[in-house]
Structures are given as structure tokens and as C-alpha cells.
């Protein structure tokens, strides 16, 4: 991927620009992109994240093209410069740990030993998905986030108790995201089973699976490394609000 649009000379690994690679690639139909193609973001109902060809002050100026006064622009990529222009107010800034799937432990049968079934989730399940993510807080999830990829869940009777799916789709990869379990369904291995299920589906497409966790979530890091994920690097999340000039 070339920095600075399609004609730049500097090549950047797609995992250093997960949102950018997705927005100008597989998710272009879900994107709002400025005329110069130097800034992009997901449509409002999809999510708050966007990206820049280069995540410096010029990138924030480009983001102004597609962000209304009072609007939010969230950058998800490596080495982000926080905006210095007073028209941008930083609301959140934090690194996240990025992992790439390696050789995975084959524990699916054990993890679903209680007879639970993994089933596809669709638009009819969106209200339950949003409610579960609000309760468990795996990361931002909006009514339209389901349009980013396939999602799967586990039900107890008619209640959704666990879910996971695919969000960013950078070139050659797909991100496992929104891995969460209701408190009533925990300690049964549902999260790990859903993660592995998504990894298998991603690999069947000829892609590799990635995921992200908060930088200080040691429990999640131990779980994913035990499953076979390998730490790659930290990337940045910077969320800012645009104020009138």
C-alpha cells in the first residue's frame, strides 16, 4: 500500500493502516472519502473509525473535508500524530495491541462440549448484538457495524449470550472483533470457540486473521497467545471532535 494515495512511493504494511486499507479496499462501499483520497471514514451508521493516508497534521487537515462541525473522527492506525490544530479536540487516545494468528490450538470440540451451537447472526439480531456489546464493552459497535463482515453467536434459549465477527478487512487479512460473552455464559469457552471459528473462516478465504486488544488487557493477551495468536505491534486509536473554525 502506498502512502499518500495510490501513487506514493513509500510502501506501508496494510496492518499498520488496518482501517485505511479496509476503507480504500474491501470496504470502499461503506466509506466516505475526500476528493484527494487522503482521508476516509466509515459511514456514520457503520462506526466512528476513519483513517488517513498519512496520519500527521496534513492528515487531520484532510479529515476536515469529511467531518462536519461537531463531528467525530476516530483514527485507527500506527504512529498517529494527535491533532495540534485547536479546531480538533482530542477525546480519546490510547495504543492497542495488534495480534496475528499463528498455529492455532484445536480445541473446538472441547470448548463446545455443553452442546452450544455457533450460528450466523443477521439484521434480525442487531438489537441483541448492540445490547450485548453495550453490556460487555468489547469495543465500538453500532447498528450498521454488522455490514462490515460476518458475525456469529451462541444462544441460550432465545437469548444471545456470546458473539464475535469480522470488522476491518485490510489487504490479505480480516480482523476478528466484538468478541464478547454475557456474564451468564462465561467460563464455558464461548469466546475462544467463536474466535477460532472466525479464524477458520478467514483462512478459508485465503486471508490471515488478526485482532486487537487494549494495551493493558493482560488477561485477553494471555488468552489469545495461548490460542496461537502472536503479538505484532502496537497501533494507535485517536478520537477527536471537530470544532468550527
Residue, then its C-alpha position, 0 to 999 in steps of 0.5 A: x500500500x502506498x502512502x499518500x494515495x495510490x501513487x506514493x512511493x513509500x510502501x506501508x504494511x496494510x496492518x499498520x493502516x488496518x482501517x485505511x486499507x479496509x476503507x480504500x479496499x474491501x470496504x470502499x462501499x461503506x466509506x466516505x472519502x475526500x476528493x484527494x483520497x487522503x482521508x476516509x471514514x466509515x459511514x456514520x451508521x457503520x462506526x466512528x473509525x476513519x483513517x488517513x493516508x498519512x496520519x500527521x497534521x496534513x492528515x487531520x487537515x484532510x479529515x476536515x473535508x469529511x467531518x462536519x462541525x461537531x463531528x467525530x473522527x476516530x483514527x485507527x492506525x500506527x504512529x498517529x500524530x494527535x491533532x495540534x490544530x485547536x479546531x480538533x479536540x482530542x477525546x480519546x487516545x490510547x495504543x492497542x495491541x495488534x495480534x496475528x494468528x499463528x498455529x492455532x490450538x484445536x480445541x473446538x470440540x472441547x470448548x463446545x462440549x455443553x452442546x452450544x451451537x455457533x450460528x450466523x447472526x443477521x439484521x434480525x439480531x442487531x438489537x441483541x448484538x448492540x445490547x450485548x456489546x453495550x453490556x460487555x464493552x468489547x469495543x465500538x459497535x453500532x447498528x450498521x457495524x454488522x455490514x462490515x463482515x460476518x458475525x456469529x453467536x451462541x444462544x441460550x434459549x432465545x437469548x444471545x449470550x456470546x458473539x464475535x465477527x469480522x470488522x476491518x478487512x485490510x489487504x490479505x487479512x480480516x480482523x476478528x472483533x466484538x468478541x464478547x460473552x454475557x456474564x451468564x455464559x462465561x467460563x464455558x469457552x464461548x469466546x475462544x470457540x467463536x474466535x477460532x471459528x472466525x479464524x477458520x473462516x478467514x483462512x478459508x478465504x485465503x486471508x490471515x486473521x488478526x485482532x486487537x486488544x487494549x494495551x493493558x488487557x493482560x488477561x485477553x493477551x494471555x488468552x489469545x497467545x495461548x490460542x496461537x495468536x502472536x503479538x505484532x505491534x502496537x497501533x494507535x486509536x485517536x478520537x477527536x471532535x471537530x470544532x468550527x473554525 
